[in-house]
């Protein structure tokens, strides 16, 4: 998949987003780009999402190893976009619902070398306004971290409601 010429979910649905992890408009952020991977005949709401991202030297924890907090931010934002994509397609919305993280957990399995990482995430379960997500981070051919989380579409009285 050539992601350089294709707009990510973030670029299509939240081009003015300023989130540190996923905001396309945050010049100092991580600016992750998430894309659905649809298999033949698969419902868009069930799509796995993928993100390929390459850290820079200032993202190190120590020599040639990615910082665990950065891994947490990558997982949090990518899983949130998995929930957004799922809920949008499940409920037939024409625009992305604003979702926030209700809870998430990261397990660091081994050091993540400083180089390209791939994050893959998928839906575990969902209701009308929330989704449980699981994800993996792979680097140098090995799973280095896993994440789980619960993400909730917010109502108009929530401060994040109008963020896109």
N, C-alpha and C positions, 0 to 999 in steps of 0.2 A: 504494500500500500504506500503510495507516495503522499506523505502528509504535508510536504512543503507547498504544494499548489492547491491543496484542499483546505477549506476553512474548517476549523475544529468546532465542536459544540460551543465552546466558550466564545469564539470569534463570531459565530452565527447568532447566538442567543444573548450574549452579554458583552458586546464589544467595548462598552465603557466600564466594565467591571474592574474594580481596583483591589480585589483580594490579593494578598501576598502570594498565595499559591497558584491561583488560576486566573487572575485578572489580566486580560490582554492590555489594559490601559495602565498597568503598574510597571513602569520601566525598571524598577528595582526588584520586582518580584520574580518568582520562579517561572511564571507564564506557561504553565503546562498546557498541552493541547490534547484533548480527549476525542477519540473517534469510535463510533460503533462498528463492531465486526458482525455483520449479518451473514448467516449461513443460508443457503438456498431454502426458500420456503419458511424461514424463521420469522416470527412476529417481531417487529421492531422493539416492542416493549421487553422482549426477552433477550435482547442483544447483549453480548459481552462488550465491554469497552476496553480500549487499549490506549496507552500513552507511552510514547518513546521520548525520553528526556535525557539530556547530557549535562551533568553537573560541571561547574567551573571550580578552579582551585580554591576559591574562597568559600566553597560549600564543604570543605574537609573538616573532619573531626580531628584527625591526625594524618600523617603522611599517606596519601593515596587512598584514604578511606572516607566515604561519605558520612556526614554528620547524621546521627539518628533523629534529631529534631527536624531536619530537612526531609528525611524519609517519612516522618509522621505527617508533615505538611503535604507532601506529594500524595500520600495515601488518603488523607482526609479530603482534599479537594477532588481527587479523581473519583473516589467513592461517592462523594456528594453529587458529582455530575452524572454518575451512573444512576443514582436515584432520580435526579432531575429528568434525565432522558427516559427512564422507565415510566415515571408518573405522567410525563407529558404524553407519551404514546399510549399508555394504558387508559388514560381518561380522555384522549382525543383533543387535548389542548393545542391551540395554534401557537402558543408562546410558552417559553420555559417557566415553570413555577419556581419561585424563590424558595430554595430549601436550605435548611441549616442543620448542623451536626447536633444531634441529641446526645449521642455517645459514640466513642470509637476507641478501639484498642489496637495497639501495634505490638507485634512480637518480632524482635530482631533476632533472626536465626543465625546469622554469621556476618562478619564485616562485609560491607558493600564496597567493592573497589570503585575508585574514582574513574568513571567511564560511563558509557551509555547504559541506561537502565530501561527496563520495560515494566510497566504496571498494567496488569490485567485485572478486571473486576467484573462481578456479575451479581445479579439479584438472587437473594436467598428466599425472601418473602416480602409481601407488601400488602398494604391496605389502601384505601382511597387517598390518604395524605401522608403516608410514610413508607419507607423501604429499608429493609435490612440488606446489607451488602457485605461481600467478602472480596478480598483482593490479594494479589501477590506482587512482589517486586522481584524481578530477575535481573541479575548482572553477571556477566562472564559465564553464562550458561547455568547458573545456580540460583535457586530461590534464596534470597537474602533476608526478606522480611515478609510478613503477612499482616493483613489488617482486616478488622471487622468493624461494622458501624451501623448505626441507626440514624436515618436522615428524615427530616420532617418538612413538608411544605408548610410555610407560615401563612398566617391570616393577615388581613390588612392592618391590624393594630400592632403588628410586630415591626421593630425598627429595620429589619432586612427586607420587608415586603416589596419596597419600591427600588431595590438596589440595581436592577437592570434598567 
